[in-house]
Amino acid sequence: MKKFYKRRSKKRGPVTAKKVTYDGINFSSGLEKYMYIALKKANIKTKYEGETFHLLNGFHFPNKCFARCANGKGEYKNRGDKRILPITYTPDFIGDDFIIETKGRANESFPMRWKLFKALVTIQFPNVTLYKPQNQKECDETVSLILSERKK
């Protein structure tokens, strides 16, 4: 009689995309490279990671704040009276009338940054269209949408 052992899988950390270099540009993922090639073939001019937006300015937090480190380690102590860094966002591609963020699998902070960025776009860039393709098919569809919008 055979004994069956249950195979234990190792706990995996966050998803990390493979960095790719193409045309002398270092892309953060293969999907970004695919989007770049699709935009280039369609003669759509964009800047790759051309601008960083401030979603929330940094500030000084003067109060007391008792907590552990952000990773949950360390001792529970006063971690207040510190400078809080700004929250920034750098979209993947910026065109004249559109912004593209390719996102295969988002990390846990992305949904909040995306909402804050949408709020900023609503106020500062009301005529800009946002695209967030998550696979190659959606990248191709994004290019088609941009081209059809330009024909109007």
Summary of the structure (lengths in Angstrom):
residues: 152
radius of gyration: 20.9
end to end distance: 72.2
largest distance: 72.2
contacts: 333
relative contact order: 0.17
helix: 28%
strand: 22%
